[in-house]
């Protein structure tokens, strides 16, 4: 059921009268990763990389999708591409806000 809903979401994005932006594609990619929809996740990640080639996020999510599928050669190729382009994940950082 979830796979159908994600496919419907992709079709809705494709049929929108305006160009879908990276946040919308990113939300769909995140859902693909969460629900193990590897086929659609790969398509969406590649679209996101086309839209924002300097954003490391889609590369990392696509790498995770490949890893969950056991496609280790694809993980390595993607990581090599990231290194060649000088892309790397920023170190982890957490912020806590205190409301008064």
Buried (B, 14 or more C-beta within 10 A) or exposed (E): EEEEEBEEBBEEBEEEEEEBEBEBBBEBBBBBBEBEBBEBBBBBBEBBBEBBEEBBBBBBBBBBBBEEBEBEEBBEEBBEEBEEEEBEEEEEEEEEEEEE
